[in-house]
């Protein structure tokens, strides 16, 4: 996993927030003046983008706070909560877009297509810049990926609005505005669902997707001196930060020769090197207590 540059992430989100705010205002006014649902739905989505970027920025700030006696893992999960909220907001936006698109499919209003195209192309340019800024950080955290998905779906929305405007200009088919909005809604929904699913996985302490638990267990049991590994748990604190707890049954030898410490060190090195797990807690046992564990 790549090391994170926190200061650059904060700067990128700030820039994206400023550019998105300017464009959101322009599309809200332009959508109202041109009577374009595609533009207004894109502008409404940009409002959620601003909230998403603001929330992402707030979460980034929280993660720098030190751990305390009450928050022993610090505030890493703030990024996951921000991603979950962003995903849910995206889903709500889709519902409103779908409802209005359905109404306009049955009663399409007049649309000022030329202004719609101009503003959509402006939106496309701004969204492209913000998306490129966020793209390099999208794998750094689920929080930043949520912000990136907001902006990316807006970029696609701007494309849809521009295409719809061109269709209306050339053919007079005003239903294209509602169709473009529906397509935008579907694209938003796909990204939002994946974001919510991954955020819930982290909050439910599911095994991270890059970890093969059986392979990890076999690797730990292959450490010299180890007989069995059980009660193995791996979870994500936040994106890129994983934790592990386990019980390891080791051969009963002279406890003063340091073999337990060596096995623990070897296991910790293995977890960090081969599985990118740096927070490791392993309980050494010389007689298996598997039968006494409540989940067996």
N, C-alpha and C positions, 0 to 999 in steps of 0.2 A: 504494500500500500504506500502511496505517496505521502510525504510529509505535507501538512497543511500550512499555508501561509495566511494566518488569521487576519493580519493587517490588510493584505490584498483583497481577501474575501469581503471585509467590511467596506473598503473603498469601492469595490465593484458593485455591491448592493446599493450603496449610497448613490452612485452615478446612475444606476438603473432606475432607482426610485425617482430621481429628479427628471430624467428623460420621460419616464412613463407618466408622471404627473402632468407635464406640459402637453403630451399627446392626448391624454385622457380628456383634458379640458377641451382641446380642439375637436375631438371626435364627438363629445357630448353636444357641443354647440352645433357642429356641422351635421350630425345626425338629425337633430331637431329641425334645422333649417331645410335640409333636403328630404325630410320625412323618410329616412332610410333605417329600417329595422336592423339591417346588417351592420351599419355603422354604430347605431345606438347599443346593440347587443355587444359589439366589440368594445365600445366605450365602457359599458357596464362591467364587462370582464376586466377592463383595464383598472377600474376602481378596485376590483378584487386583487389585481396585480399589485396595486399600490399598498393595499392592506397586507398582501403576501410578502412583499419586499420589506415593508415596515416590520412585520412580525419576524421575518428572517433576520433582520438587523438587530432587533431586540433579543432574539434567541442567541445570536452570535455574541452579543454583549454579556448575556447571562453566563455563557459557558466559560468566560474568563474569570468568574468569581471563584474564590478558593473553596475547597471542601471545608465543612464544619462538623461539629459533633452531631448536629441534627441531619446534615446532608453529607454523609461520609463519602459518597461518590461525586460530590460537587453537583453541578447543574447541567451535566451532559445531556440529560433527557429533555431539556428545554427545546433543543433542536428537533427532537422527534415529535414533541407536542405541537410545535409550530408547523411541522410537515403535515400532521394529522388534521389540524384546523384548516390549513390551506386546501387539503384534499376535500374536506367536507364542504367548504365554501364553494369550491369549483362545482361540486355535485348540485348544490342549491342553485347556482347560476344556470346550470344546464336546464333545470326544471322550468325556470322563468323564461329562458330563451325558447324552449320547446313549446310552451303554452302560447306565447305570442306568435311564434312561427306558424303554429296550427291555425290560429285565428286569421292571420294574414294570407294563408294559403286559400282560405275560403272567401276572403274578402280583401283582395290585394289593393292597397291604396296607391295613389300616384307617387312616384319617386323621382326626385331631381337627380338623375343619373350622373351628370357631368361632375357636379360637386361631390357626389358620393365617390366617384373614381379618384378624384384629386386627393380627397382626405384619406381614402383607403391606401393610396400609394405613399402618402406621407407617413401613415401608420406603419406600413410595411417597412419603410426605411428605418424608422426609429426602433421598431421591434427587432429588426435584424441586428442593429447595433447592440441593443441590450442583450439579446440572445447570445451573440458572439462573446460578449463580456462574461456572461454567466456560464457559458458552455464549458469553459476550462475548469470550472469549479463544481460541475454537476455531480461528479463522482466523489467529491470531498465529503459531502454530508447529504442526508436525506432532506434536511432543511433547505439547502441550496438547490437541490434537485426539484423540490416543490416550487420554489421561486422560478427556476428555469422553465418548468413545465407550464406555469402560468404565462410566462412571456412567449414561449414557443407556440402555445395554443393561440395566443393573440396574433402572433405573426401569421399563422395559418388563417386566422379569422380575417386579417387584413387582405390576404390573398383572395379569400372567398368573397369579401365585399367588393374588391376591385373587379373580379371576374363577373360578379353579379351586375355591377354597374355597366360594364362593357356590353354584357348581354342585353340589358335594358336599352342602352343607347342604340345598339345595332338592330334589335328585333322588336323592342317595345314590350317584351314579355316581363311584366313587373313581378310575376311570381318568383322570378329568379332571386329576388331579395330574400324572400322567406326560405327558399330552398338553401341558399347560402348560409343563412342563420342556422338551419337544421343541421347542415353538415358541420358547421363550427361546433354546435352542441355535442355532436357525436364524438368529434376529435377531443374536445375538452373532457368528456366523460371517460374516455379510454385512459387518458393520462391520470385523471383524478382517482379512478378506481385502483390503479396500480400503486399510486402514492399512498392511498389510505390503507391498502392491504399490507404494504411493507411497513408502514408506521405501526399498525396494529401488531404485526409480527414482533417488532422490537419491544413494544409495550407488554406483550404477552410472553416475552423472554423466549421466543422461539430460537432454535438453532440457526445461526447465520447461514445464508445461502451458500457461502463459499466453503463451509465446513462439512466434511463427510464424517459424521460421528463414529461410524464403524471403523473407518480408516484411522481416525484419531485414537480410538480405543486400542486398536491393534498396535499402533506406533508406541503408545505409552507402555503397553504390556511387553513390548520388545526391548524396553530399557533394561540393561543387565541388572539382575537382582529382583526384578518384579515378577510376581506370580499372577496377579489379577488386578484389574481396575474396574471398580463398580461405582454406582451412584454418581455417574459422570454427567455433568451439566455444562453447557456452553450457551452463552447469551450475549447480546450486544448491549453495551451501555449507551452508545450512540454510534453513528456511522464511523467505521474504522477503528473502534475501540471495543474489543471483545474481552469477556471474562470467562474463567473456567473454575469449576470446583469438582473435586473427585476424591474417592477413597482408593488408596493403592495398597494392596497386600504385598509385602515384601518378605523375602526369606529371613527367617529368624537367625540372626548371627549376633556376635558380640556388639551390643549397642554402643560401645565406647570406641569403635573403630571408625566412626564417621560414615558408614555406608548409607545410613538413612539420608544424611545431608547430601551425599553424592547423588543418590537416586533422585532426590528432590531437585537438585540443581540440573541434572540431566533432563528431567521432565520439563522443567521450566524453559530450558534452552530449546528443546524440541518444539514446544508449543509456540514460542516466539519465532523461531527460524522457519518452521515448515507450515504453521497454521495461522501466523499473525495474531496470536493470542498472548497478550503481555501481562494481563492481570490473572495470575494463576494461584489457586489455593488448593493444596492437596494434603489430605490427611493420611498419614502413614499408619498402616495396621500390620501387626505381625500374625494376627489371626483374623480371618475374615468375619466382619460383622454384618454381612449382607442380609442374613436372615432376620436380623433385628431391626432393619430399616423399615419405616412405616409404609413405603410404597412397594414392598415386595411381599 
